[in-house]
């Protein structure tokens, strides 16, 4: 079984929780950079 992951559309970091992915995306869009306090919770970066 594959766990659902959520990916930030801006920086491509993946999260286990939708809330974190949404927070990351909101931050990335607003600040044009990543918030290390959010990305530390990432499970990895999705290469596209
Ligand atoms: Zn992001």
mmCIF file of the protein (N, C-alpha, C, O) and its ligand, coordinates in Angstrom:
data_MODEL
# 
_entry.id   MODEL 
# 
loop_
_entity.id 
_entity.type 
_entity.pdbx_number_of_molecules 
1 polymer     1 
2 non-polymer 1 
# 
_entity_poly.entity_id                      1 
_entity_poly.type                           'polypeptide(L)' 
_entity_poly.nstd_linkage                   no 
_entity_poly.nstd_monomer                   no 
_entity_poly.pdbx_seq_one_letter_code       
;(UNK)(UNK)(UNK)(UNK)(UNK)(UNK)(UNK)(UNK)(UNK)(UNK)(UNK)(UNK)(UNK)(UNK)(UNK)(UNK)
(UNK)(UNK)(UNK)(UNK)(UNK)(UNK)(UNK)(UNK)(UNK)(UNK)(UNK)(UNK)(UNK)(UNK)(UNK)(UNK)
(UNK)(UNK)(UNK)(UNK)(UNK)(UNK)(UNK)(UNK)(UNK)(UNK)(UNK)(UNK)(UNK)(UNK)(UNK)(UNK)
;
_entity_poly.pdbx_seq_one_letter_code_can   XXXXXXXXXXXXXXXXXXXXXXXXXXXXXXXXXXXXXXXXXXXXXXXX 
_entity_poly.pdbx_strand_id                 A 
# 
loop_
_entity_poly_seq.entity_id 
_entity_poly_seq.num 
_entity_poly_seq.mon_id 
_entity_poly_seq.hetero 
1 1  UNK n 
1 2  UNK n 
1 3  UNK n 
1 4  UNK n 
1 5  UNK n 
1 6  UNK n 
1 7  UNK n 
1 8  UNK n 
1 9  UNK n 
1 10 UNK n 
1 11 UNK n 
1 12 UNK n 
1 13 UNK n 
1 14 UNK n 
1 15 UNK n 
1 16 UNK n 
1 17 UNK n 
1 18 UNK n 
1 19 UNK n 
1 20 UNK n 
1 21 UNK n 
1 22 UNK n 
1 23 UNK n 
1 24 UNK n 
1 25 UNK n 
1 26 UNK n 
1 27 UNK n 
1 28 UNK n 
1 29 UNK n 
1 30 UNK n 
1 31 UNK n 
1 32 UNK n 
1 33 UNK n 
1 34 UNK n 
1 35 UNK n 
1 36 UNK n 
1 37 UNK n 
1 38 UNK n 
1 39 UNK n 
1 40 UNK n 
1 41 UNK n 
1 42 UNK n 
1 43 UNK n 
1 44 UNK n 
1 45 UNK n 
1 46 UNK n 
1 47 UNK n 
1 48 UNK n 
# 
loop_
_struct_asym.id 
_struct_asym.entity_id 
A 1 
B 2 
# 
loop_
_chem_comp.id 
_chem_comp.type 
_chem_comp.mon_nstd_flag 
UNK 'L-peptide linking' . 
ZN  non-polymer         . 
# 
_pdbx_entity_nonpoly.entity_id   2 
_pdbx_entity_nonpoly.name        ? 
_pdbx_entity_nonpoly.comp_id     ZN 
# 
_pdbx_nonpoly_scheme.asym_id         B 
_pdbx_nonpoly_scheme.entity_id       2 
_pdbx_nonpoly_scheme.mon_id          ZN 
_pdbx_nonpoly_scheme.ndb_seq_num     1 
_pdbx_nonpoly_scheme.pdb_seq_num     101 
_pdbx_nonpoly_scheme.auth_seq_num    101 
_pdbx_nonpoly_scheme.pdb_mon_id      ZN 
_pdbx_nonpoly_scheme.auth_mon_id     ZN 
_pdbx_nonpoly_scheme.pdb_strand_id   A 
_pdbx_nonpoly_scheme.pdb_ins_code    . 
# 
loop_
_atom_site.group_PDB 
_atom_site.id 
_atom_site.type_symbol 
_atom_site.label_atom_id 
_atom_site.label_alt_id 
_atom_site.label_comp_id 
_atom_site.label_asym_id 
_atom_site.label_entity_id 
_atom_site.label_seq_id 
_atom_site.pdbx_PDB_ins_code 
_atom_site.Cartn_x 
_atom_site.Cartn_y 
_atom_site.Cartn_z 
_atom_site.occupancy 
_atom_site.B_iso_or_equiv 
_atom_site.pdbx_formal_charge 
_atom_site.auth_seq_id 
_atom_site.auth_comp_id 
_atom_site.auth_asym_id 
_atom_site.auth_atom_id 
_atom_site.pdbx_PDB_model_num 
ATOM   1   N  N  . UNK A 1 1  ? 0.836  -1.192 0.000   1.00 0.00 ? 1   UNK A N  1 
ATOM   2   C  CA . UNK A 1 1  ? 0.000  0.000  0.000   1.00 0.00 ? 1   UNK A CA 1 
ATOM   3   C  C  . UNK A 1 1  ? 0.874  1.246  0.000   1.00 0.00 ? 1   UNK A C  1 
ATOM   4   O  O  . UNK A 1 1  ? 1.805  1.379  0.793   1.00 0.00 ? 1   UNK A O  1 
ATOM   5   N  N  . UNK A 1 2  ? 0.552  2.132  -0.893  1.00 0.00 ? 2   UNK A N  1 
ATOM   6   C  CA . UNK A 1 2  ? 1.312  3.373  -0.992  1.00 0.00 ? 2   UNK A CA 1 
ATOM   7   C  C  . UNK A 1 2  ? 0.582  4.476  -0.231  1.00 0.00 ? 2   UNK A C  1 
ATOM   8   O  O  . UNK A 1 2  ? -0.597 4.739  -0.469  1.00 0.00 ? 2   UNK A O  1 
ATOM   9   N  N  . UNK A 1 3  ? 1.290  5.101  0.670   1.00 0.00 ? 3   UNK A N  1 
ATOM   10  C  CA . UNK A 1 3  ? 0.701  6.193  1.445   1.00 0.00 ? 3   UNK A CA 1 
ATOM   11  C  C  . UNK A 1 3  ? 0.507  7.416  0.554   1.00 0.00 ? 3   UNK A C  1 
ATOM   12  O  O  . UNK A 1 3  ? 1.312  7.716  -0.327  1.00 0.00 ? 3   UNK A O  1 
ATOM   13  N  N  . UNK A 1 4  ? -0.573 8.091  0.819   1.00 0.00 ? 4   UNK A N  1 
ATOM   14  C  CA . UNK A 1 4  ? -0.839 9.327  0.080   1.00 0.00 ? 4   UNK A CA 1 
ATOM   15  C  C  . UNK A 1 4  ? 0.161  10.400 0.497   1.00 0.00 ? 4   UNK A C  1 
ATOM   16  O  O  . UNK A 1 4  ? 0.394  10.613 1.687   1.00 0.00 ? 4   UNK A O  1 
ATOM   17  N  N  . UNK A 1 5  ? 0.740  11.062 -0.471  1.00 0.00 ? 5   UNK A N  1 
ATOM   18  C  CA . UNK A 1 5  ? 1.586  12.204 -0.150  1.00 0.00 ? 5   UNK A CA 1 
ATOM   19  C  C  . UNK A 1 5  ? 1.087  13.433 -0.892  1.00 0.00 ? 5   UNK A C  1 
ATOM   20  O  O  . UNK A 1 5  ? 0.400  13.340 -1.910  1.00 0.00 ? 5   UNK A O  1 
ATOM   21  N  N  . UNK A 1 6  ? 1.443  14.548 -0.365  1.00 0.00 ? 6   UNK A N  1 
ATOM   22  C  CA . UNK A 1 6  ? 1.005  15.826 -0.915  1.00 0.00 ? 6   UNK A CA 1 
ATOM   23  C  C  . UNK A 1 6  ? 2.233  16.633 -1.286  1.00 0.00 ? 6   UNK A C  1 
ATOM   24  O  O  . UNK A 1 6  ? 3.182  16.741 -0.509  1.00 0.00 ? 6   UNK A O  1 
ATOM   25  N  N  . UNK A 1 7  ? 2.203  17.193 -2.470  1.00 0.00 ? 7   UNK A N  1 
ATOM   26  C  CA . UNK A 1 7  ? 3.383  17.889 -2.981  1.00 0.00 ? 7   UNK A CA 1 
ATOM   27  C  C  . UNK A 1 7  ? 3.115  19.376 -3.131  1.00 0.00 ? 7   UNK A C  1 
ATOM   28  O  O  . UNK A 1 7  ? 2.079  19.787 -3.654  1.00 0.00 ? 7   UNK A O  1 
ATOM   29  N  N  . UNK A 1 8  ? 4.056  20.166 -2.669  1.00 0.00 ? 8   UNK A N  1 
ATOM   30  C  CA . UNK A 1 8  ? 3.994  21.609 -2.875  1.00 0.00 ? 8   UNK A CA 1 
ATOM   31  C  C  . UNK A 1 8  ? 4.188  21.898 -4.364  1.00 0.00 ? 8   UNK A C  1 
ATOM   32  O  O  . UNK A 1 8  ? 5.179  21.475 -4.960  1.00 0.00 ? 8   UNK A O  1 
ATOM   33  N  N  . UNK A 1 9  ? 3.249  22.610 -4.952  1.00 0.00 ? 9   UNK A N  1 
ATOM   34  C  CA . UNK A 1 9  ? 3.316  22.904 -6.375  1.00 0.00 ? 9   UNK A CA 1 
ATOM   35  C  C  . UNK A 1 9  ? 4.415  23.892 -6.736  1.00 0.00 ? 9   UNK A C  1 
ATOM   36  O  O  . UNK A 1 9  ? 4.769  24.018 -7.909  1.00 0.00 ? 9   UNK A O  1 
ATOM   37  N  N  . UNK A 1 10 ? 4.951  24.584 -5.765  1.00 0.00 ? 10  UNK A N  1 
ATOM   38  C  CA . UNK A 1 10 ? 5.974  25.596 -6.009  1.00 0.00 ? 10  UNK A CA 1 
ATOM   39  C  C  . UNK A 1 10 ? 7.392  25.039 -5.913  1.00 0.00 ? 10  UNK A C  1 
ATOM   40  O  O  . UNK A 1 10 ? 8.218  25.282 -6.793  1.00 0.00 ? 10  UNK A O  1 
ATOM   41  N  N  . UNK A 1 11 ? 7.670  24.302 -4.860  1.00 0.00 ? 11  UNK A N  1 
ATOM   42  C  CA . UNK A 1 11 ? 9.052  23.846 -4.644  1.00 0.00 ? 11  UNK A CA 1 
ATOM   43  C  C  . UNK A 1 11 ? 9.219  22.336 -4.778  1.00 0.00 ? 11  UNK A C  1 
ATOM   44  O  O  . UNK A 1 11 ? 10.339 21.830 -4.707  1.00 0.00 ? 11  UNK A O  1 
ATOM   45  N  N  . UNK A 1 12 ? 8.123  21.616 -4.970  1.00 0.00 ? 12  UNK A N  1 
ATOM   46  C  CA . UNK A 1 12 ? 8.154  20.167 -5.199  1.00 0.00 ? 12  UNK A CA 1 
ATOM   47  C  C  . UNK A 1 12 ? 8.556  19.332 -3.987  1.00 0.00 ? 12  UNK A C  1 
ATOM   48  O  O  . UNK A 1 12 ? 8.872  18.151 -4.131  1.00 0.00 ? 12  UNK A O  1 
ATOM   49  N  N  . UNK A 1 13 ? 8.548  19.914 -2.822  1.00 0.00 ? 13  UNK A N  1 
ATOM   50  C  CA . UNK A 1 13 ? 8.761  19.103 -1.632  1.00 0.00 ? 13  UNK A CA 1 
ATOM   51  C  C  . UNK A 1 13 ? 7.472  18.349 -1.309  1.00 0.00 ? 13  UNK A C  1 
ATOM   52  O  O  . UNK A 1 13 ? 6.371  18.883 -1.444  1.00 0.00 ? 13  UNK A O  1 
ATOM   53  N  N  . UNK A 1 14 ? 7.631  17.104 -0.883  1.00 0.00 ? 14  UNK A N  1 
ATOM   54  C  CA . UNK A 1 14 ? 6.473  16.253 -0.599  1.00 0.00 ? 14  UNK A CA 1 
ATOM   55  C  C  . UNK A 1 14 ? 6.237  16.127 0.895   1.00 0.00 ? 14  UNK A C  1 
ATOM   56  O  O  . UNK A 1 14 ? 7.175  16.098 1.691   1.00 0.00 ? 14  UNK A O  1 
ATOM   57  N  N  . UNK A 1 15 ? 4.964  16.054 1.259   1.00 0.00 ? 15  UNK A N  1 
ATOM   58  C  CA . UNK A 1 15 ? 4.573  15.956 2.670   1.00 0.00 ? 15  UNK A CA 1 
ATOM   59  C  C  . UNK A 1 15 ? 3.555  14.853 2.873   1.00 0.00 ? 15  UNK A C  1 
ATOM   60  O  O  . UNK A 1 15 ? 2.783  14.525 1.972   1.00 0.00 ? 15  UNK A O  1 
ATOM   61  N  N  . UNK A 1 16 ? 3.563  14.286 4.067   1.00 0.00 ? 16  UNK A N  1 
ATOM   62  C  CA . UNK A 1 16 ? 2.576  13.261 4.396   1.00 0.00 ? 16  UNK A CA 1 
ATOM   63  C  C  . UNK A 1 16 ? 1.239  13.891 4.740   1.00 0.00 ? 16  UNK A C  1 
ATOM   64  O  O  . UNK A 1 16 ? 0.193  13.250 4.643   1.00 0.00 ? 16  UNK A O  1 
ATOM   65  N  N  . UNK A 1 17 ? 1.283  15.156 5.144   1.00 0.00 ? 17  UNK A N  1 
ATOM   66  C  CA . UNK A 1 17 ? 0.052  15.829 5.527   1.00 0.00 ? 17  UNK A CA 1 
ATOM   67  C  C  . UNK A 1 17 ? -0.296 16.942 4.560   1.00 0.00 ? 17  UNK A C  1 
ATOM   68  O  O  . UNK A 1 17 ? 0.541  17.775 4.212   1.00 0.00 ? 17  UNK A O  1 
ATOM   69  N  N  . UNK A 1 18 ? -1.550 16.939 4.134   1.00 0.00 ? 18  UNK A N  1 
ATOM   70  C  CA . UNK A 1 18 ? -2.024 17.927 3.173   1.00 0.00 ? 18  UNK A CA 1 
ATOM   71  C  C  . UNK A 1 18 ? -1.842 19.351 3.699   1.00 0.00 ? 18  UNK A C  1 
ATOM   72  O  O  . UNK A 1 18 ? -1.499 20.275 2.962   1.00 0.00 ? 18  UNK A O  1 
ATOM   73  N  N  . UNK A 1 19 ? -2.085 19.489 4.997   1.00 0.00 ? 19  UNK A N  1 
ATOM   74  C  CA . UNK A 1 19 ? -1.975 20.799 5.626   1.00 0.00 ? 19  UNK A CA 1 
ATOM   75  C  C  . UNK A 1 19 ? -0.572 21.384 5.470   1.00 0.00 ? 19  UNK A C  1 
ATOM   76  O  O  . UNK A 1 19 ? -0.409 22.579 5.224   1.00 0.00 ? 19  UNK A O  1 
ATOM   77  N  N  . UNK A 1 20 ? 0.431  20.528 5.615   1.00 0.00 ? 20  UNK A N  1 
ATOM   78  C  CA . UNK A 1 20 ? 1.815  20.996 5.494   1.00 0.00 ? 20  UNK A CA 1 
ATOM   79  C  C  . UNK A 1 20 ? 2.135  21.381 4.056   1.00 0.00 ? 20  UNK A C  1 
ATOM   80  O  O  . UNK A 1 20 ? 2.812  22.381 3.814   1.00 0.00 ? 20  UNK A O  1 
ATOM   81  N  N  . UNK A 1 21 ? 1.657  20.601 3.114   1.00 0.00 ? 21  UNK A N  1 
ATOM   82  C  CA . UNK A 1 21 ? 1.893  20.919 1.702   1.00 0.00 ? 21  UNK A CA 1 
ATOM   83  C  C  . UNK A 1 21 ? 1.242  22.249 1.342   1.00 0.00 ? 21  UNK A C  1 
ATOM   84  O  O  . UNK A 1 21 ? 1.809  23.050 0.598   1.00 0.00 ? 21  UNK A O  1 
ATOM   85  N  N  . UNK A 1 22 ? 0.056  22.471 1.873   1.00 0.00 ? 22  UNK A N  1 
ATOM   86  C  CA . UNK A 1 22 ? -0.648 23.732 1.606   1.00 0.00 ? 22  UNK A CA 1 
ATOM   87  C  C  . UNK A 1 22 ? 0.066  24.911 2.259   1.00 0.00 ? 22  UNK A C  1 
ATOM   88  O  O  . UNK A 1 22 ? 0.153  25.992 1.678   1.00 0.00 ? 22  UNK A O  1 
ATOM   89  N  N  . UNK A 1 23 ? 0.570  24.698 3.453   1.00 0.00 ? 23  UNK A N  1 
ATOM   90  C  CA . UNK A 1 23 ? 1.334  25.742 4.143   1.00 0.00 ? 23  UNK A CA 1 
ATOM   91  C  C  . UNK A 1 23 ? 2.596  26.074 3.360   1.00 0.00 ? 23  UNK A C  1 
ATOM   92  O  O  . UNK A 1 23 ? 2.941  27.241 3.177   1.00 0.00 ? 23  UNK A O  1 
ATOM   93  N  N  . UNK A 1 24 ? 3.272  25.039 2.905   1.00 0.00 ? 24  UNK A N  1 
ATOM   94  C  CA . UNK A 1 24 ? 4.500  25.227 2.144   1.00 0.00 ? 24  UNK A CA 1 
ATOM   95  C  C  . UNK A 1 24 ? 4.203  26.007 0.870   1.00 0.00 ? 24  UNK A C  1 
ATOM   96  O  O  . UNK A 1 24 ? 4.907  26.961 0.539   1.00 0.00 ? 24  UNK A O  1 
ATOM   97  N  N  . UNK A 1 25 ? 3.163  25.597 0.162   1.00 0.00 ? 25  UNK A N  1 
ATOM   98  C  CA . UNK A 1 25 ? 2.829  26.252 -1.100  1.00 0.00 ? 25  UNK A CA 1 
ATOM   99  C  C  . UNK A 1 25 ? 2.471  27.726 -0.885  1.00 0.00 ? 25  UNK A C  1 
ATOM   100 O  O  . UNK A 1 25 ? 2.863  28.593 -1.666  1.00 0.00 ? 25  UNK A O  1 
ATOM   101 N  N  . UNK A 1 26 ? 1.727  27.989 0.177   1.00 0.00 ? 26  UNK A N  1 
ATOM   102 C  CA . UNK A 1 26 ? 1.357  29.369 0.484   1.00 0.00 ? 26  UNK A CA 1 
ATOM   103 C  C  . UNK A 1 26 ? 2.599  30.200 0.794   1.00 0.00 ? 26  UNK A C  1 
ATOM   104 O  O  . UNK A 1 26 ? 2.716  31.352 0.375   1.00 0.00 ? 26  UNK A O  1 
ATOM   105 N  N  . UNK A 1 27 ? 3.529  29.586 1.542   1.00 0.00 ? 27  UNK A N  1 
ATOM   106 C  CA . UNK A 1 27 ? 4.762  30.285 1.886   1.00 0.00 ? 27  UNK A CA 1 
ATOM   107 C  C  . UNK A 1 27 ? 5.599  30.516 0.625   1.00 0.00 ? 27  UNK A C  1 
ATOM   108 O  O  . UNK A 1 27 ? 6.086  31.622 0.392   1.00 0.00 ? 27  UNK A O  1 
ATOM   109 N  N  . UNK A 1 28 ? 5.759  29.485 -0.170  1.00 0.00 ? 28  UNK A N  1 
ATOM   110 C  CA . UNK A 1 28 ? 6.597  29.579 -1.380  1.00 0.00 ? 28  UNK A CA 1 
ATOM   111 C  C  . UNK A 1 28 ? 6.064  30.654 -2.320  1.00 0.00 ? 28  UNK A C  1 
ATOM   112 O  O  . UNK A 1 28 ? 6.839  31.423 -2.890  1.00 0.00 ? 28  UNK A O  1 
ATOM   113 N  N  . UNK A 1 29 ? 4.766  30.710 -2.482  1.00 0.00 ? 29  UNK A N  1 
ATOM   114 C  CA . UNK A 1 29 ? 4.165  31.702 -3.375  1.00 0.00 ? 29  UNK A CA 1 
ATOM   115 C  C  . UNK A 1 29 ? 4.356  33.110 -2.840  1.00 0.00 ? 29  UNK A C  1 
ATOM   116 O  O  . UNK A 1 29 ? 4.617  34.039 -3.604  1.00 0.00 ? 29  UNK A O  1 
ATOM   117 N  N  . UNK A 1 30 ? 4.225  33.271 -1.529  1.00 0.00 ? 30  UNK A N  1 
ATOM   118 C  CA . UNK A 1 30 ? 4.307  34.583 -0.929  1.00 0.00 ? 30  UNK A CA 1 
ATOM   119 C  C  . UNK A 1 30 ? 5.717  35.100 -0.745  1.00 0.00 ? 30  UNK A C  1 
ATOM   120 O  O  . UNK A 1 30 ? 5.961  36.305 -0.806  1.00 0.00 ? 30  UNK A O  1 
ATOM   121 N  N  . UNK A 1 31 ? 6.664  34.164 -0.515  1.00 0.00 ? 31  UNK A N  1 
ATOM   122 C  CA . UNK A 1 31 ? 8.016  34.586 -0.155  1.00 0.00 ? 31  UNK A CA 1 
ATOM   123 C  C  . UNK A 1 31 ? 9.073  34.261 -1.199  1.00 0.00 ? 31  UNK A C  1 
ATOM   124 O  O  . UNK A 1 31 ? 10.212 34.713 -1.087  1.00 0.00 ? 31  UNK A O  1 
ATOM   125 N  N  . UNK A 1 32 ? 8.713  33.493 -2.200  1.00 0.00 ? 32  UNK A N  1 
ATOM   126 C  CA . UNK A 1 32 ? 9.668  33.090 -3.240  1.00 0.00 ? 32  UNK A CA 1 
ATOM   127 C  C  . UNK A 1 32 ? 10.881 32.380 -2.657  1.00 0.00 ? 32  UNK A C  1 
ATOM   128 O  O  . UNK A 1 32 ? 11.975 32.435 -3.218  1.00 0.00 ? 32  UNK A O  1 
ATOM   129 N  N  . UNK A 1 33 ? 10.680 31.723 -1.544  1.00 0.00 ? 33  UNK A N  1 
ATOM   130 C  CA . UNK A 1 33 ? 11.737 30.919 -0.940  1.00 0.00 ? 33  UNK A CA 1 
ATOM   131 C  C  . UNK A 1 33 ? 11.069 29.902 -0.028  1.00 0.00 ? 33  UNK A C  1 
ATOM   132 O  O  . UNK A 1 33 ? 9.872  29.986 0.246   1.00 0.00 ? 33  UNK A O  1 
ATOM   133 N  N  . UNK A 1 34 ? 11.862 28.936 0.441   1.00 0.00 ? 34  UNK A N  1 
ATOM   134 C  CA . UNK A 1 34 ? 11.286 27.915 1.304   1.00 0.00 ? 34  UNK A CA 1 
ATOM   135 C  C  . UNK A 1 34 ? 11.456 28.267 2.771   1.00 0.00 ? 34  UNK A C  1 
ATOM   136 O  O  . UNK A 1 34 ? 12.445 28.886 3.165   1.00 0.00 ? 34  UNK A O  1 
ATOM   137 N  N  . UNK A 1 35 ? 10.492 27.872 3.565   1.00 0.00 ? 35  UNK A N  1 
ATOM   138 C  CA . UNK A 1 35 ? 10.551 28.031 5.010   1.00 0.00 ? 35  UNK A CA 1 
ATOM   139 C  C  . UNK A 1 35 ? 11.120 26.742 5.592   1.00 0.00 ? 35  UNK A C  1 
ATOM   140 O  O  . UNK A 1 35 ? 10.475 25.695 5.539   1.00 0.00 ? 35  UNK A O  1 
ATOM   141 N  N  . UNK A 1 36 ? 12.323 26.818 6.143   1.00 0.00 ? 36  UNK A N  1 
ATOM   142 C  CA . UNK A 1 36 ? 12.976 25.605 6.642   1.00 0.00 ? 36  UNK A CA 1 
ATOM   143 C  C  . UNK A 1 36 ? 12.174 24.962 7.778   1.00 0.00 ? 36  UNK A C  1 
ATOM   144 O  O  . UNK A 1 36 ? 12.270 23.758 8.014   1.00 0.00 ? 36  UNK A O  1 
ATOM   145 N  N  . UNK A 1 37 ? 11.386 25.779 8.474   1.00 0.00 ? 37  UNK A N  1 
ATOM   146 C  CA . UNK A 1 37 ? 10.527 25.239 9.528   1.00 0.00 ? 37  UNK A CA 1 
ATOM   147 C  C  . UNK A 1 37 ? 9.424  24.348 8.979   1.00 0.00 ? 37  UNK A C  1 
ATOM   148 O  O  . UNK A 1 37 ? 8.885  23.500 9.690   1.00 0.00 ? 37  UNK A O  1 
ATOM   149 N  N  . UNK A 1 38 ? 9.093  24.549 7.703   1.00 0.00 ? 38  UNK A N  1 
ATOM   150 C  CA . UNK A 1 38 ? 8.086  23.715 7.039   1.00 0.00 ? 38  UNK A CA 1 
ATOM   151 C  C  . UNK A 1 38 ? 8.761  22.572 6.290   1.00 0.00 ? 38  UNK A C  1 
ATOM   152 O  O  . UNK A 1 38 ? 8.338  21.421 6.397   1.00 0.00 ? 38  UNK A O  1 
ATOM   153 N  N  . UNK A 1 39 ? 9.807  22.885 5.533   1.00 0.00 ? 39  UNK A N  1 
ATOM   154 C  CA . UNK A 1 39 ? 10.435 21.855 4.697   1.00 0.00 ? 39  UNK A CA 1 
ATOM   155 C  C  . UNK A 1 39 ? 11.134 20.771 5.511   1.00 0.00 ? 39  UNK A C  1 
ATOM   156 O  O  . UNK A 1 39 ? 11.390 19.682 4.999   1.00 0.00 ? 39  UNK A O  1 
ATOM   157 N  N  . UNK A 1 40 ? 11.444 21.060 6.775   1.00 0.00 ? 40  UNK A N  1 
ATOM   158 C  CA . UNK A 1 40 ? 12.048 20.011 7.611   1.00 0.00 ? 40  UNK A CA 1 
ATOM   159 C  C  . UNK A 1 40 ? 11.071 18.857 7.836   1.00 0.00 ? 40  UNK A C  1 
ATOM   160 O  O  . UNK A 1 40 ? 11.478 17.747 8.179   1.00 0.00 ? 40  UNK A O  1 
ATOM   161 N  N  . UNK A 1 41 ? 9.780  19.130 7.640   1.00 0.00 ? 41  UNK A N  1 
ATOM   162 C  CA . UNK A 1 41 ? 8.759  18.083 7.782   1.00 0.00 ? 41  UNK A CA 1 
ATOM   163 C  C  . UNK A 1 41 ? 8.511  17.323 6.479   1.00 0.00 ? 41  UNK A C  1 
ATOM   164 O  O  . UNK A 1 41 ? 7.687  16.411 6.423   1.00 0.00 ? 41  UNK A O  1 
ATOM   165 N  N  . UNK A 1 42 ? 9.230  17.714 5.450   1.00 0.00 ? 42  UNK A N  1 
ATOM   166 C  CA . UNK A 1 42 ? 9.052  17.065 4.159   1.00 0.00 ? 42  UNK A CA 1 
ATOM   167 C  C  . UNK A 1 42 ? 9.595  15.640 4.167   1.00 0.00 ? 42  UNK A C  1 
ATOM   168 O  O  . UNK A 1 42 ? 10.544 15.328 4.887   1.00 0.00 ? 42  UNK A O  1 
ATOM   169 N  N  . UNK A 1 43 ? 8.982  14.784 3.358   1.00 0.00 ? 43  UNK A N  1 
ATOM   170 C  CA . UNK A 1 43 ? 9.474  13.409 3.229   1.00 0.00 ? 43  UNK A CA 1 
ATOM   171 C  C  . UNK A 1 43 ? 10.415 13.255 2.033   1.00 0.00 ? 43  UNK A C  1 
ATOM   172 O  O  . UNK A 1 43 ? 10.938 12.170 1.775   1.00 0.00 ? 43  UNK A O  1 
ATOM   173 N  N  . UNK A 1 44 ? 10.622 14.358 1.310   1.00 0.00 ? 44  UNK A N  1 
ATOM   174 C  CA . UNK A 1 44 ? 11.541 14.306 0.184   1.00 0.00 ? 44  UNK A CA 1 
ATOM   175 C  C  . UNK A 1 44 ? 11.117 15.242 -0.918  1.00 0.00 ? 44  UNK A C  1 
ATOM   176 O  O  . UNK A 1 44 ? 10.041 15.838 -0.871  1.00 0.00 ? 44  UNK A O  1 
ATOM   177 N  N  . UNK A 1 45 ? 11.975 15.364 -1.912  1.00 0.00 ? 45  UNK A N  1 
ATOM   178 C  CA . UNK A 1 45 ? 11.690 16.256 -3.027  1.00 0.00 ? 45  UNK A CA 1 
ATOM   179 C  C  . UNK A 1 45 ? 11.286 15.435 -4.236  1.00 0.00 ? 45  UNK A C  1 
ATOM   180 O  O  . UNK A 1 45 ? 11.956 14.465 -4.589  1.00 0.00 ? 45  UNK A O  1 
ATOM   181 N  N  . UNK A 1 46 ? 10.180 15.826 -4.876  1.00 0.00 ? 46  UNK A N  1 
ATOM   182 C  CA . UNK A 1 46 ? 9.696  15.090 -6.038  1.00 0.00 ? 46  UNK A CA 1 
ATOM   183 C  C  . UNK A 1 46 ? 10.299 15.689 -7.300  1.00 0.00 ? 46  UNK A C  1 
ATOM   184 O  O  . UNK A 1 46 ? 10.077 16.858 -7.615  1.00 0.00 ? 46  UNK A O  1 
ATOM   185 N  N  . UNK A 1 47 ? 11.056 14.882 -8.008  1.00 0.00 ? 47  UNK A N  1 
ATOM   186 C  CA . UNK A 1 47 ? 11.643 15.347 -9.262  1.00 0.00 ? 47  UNK A CA 1 
ATOM   187 C  C  . UNK A 1 47 ? 10.633 15.141 -10.390 1.00 0.00 ? 47  UNK A C  1 
ATOM   188 O  O  . UNK A 1 47 ? 10.045 14.069 -10.532 1.00 0.00 ? 47  UNK A O  1 
ATOM   189 N  N  . UNK A 1 48 ? 10.451 16.180 -11.176 1.00 0.00 ? 48  UNK A N  1 
ATOM   190 C  CA . UNK A 1 48 ? 9.482  16.069 -12.265 1.00 0.00 ? 48  UNK A CA 1 
ATOM   191 C  C  . UNK A 1 48 ? 10.132 16.208 -13.619 1.00 0.00 ? 48  UNK A C  1 
ATOM   192 O  O  . UNK A 1 48 ? 9.449  16.137 -14.641 1.00 0.00 ? 48  UNK A O  1 
HETATM 193 ZN ZN . ZN  B 2 .  ? 7.025  24.748 -1.117  1.00 0.00 ? 101 ZN  A ZN 1 
# 
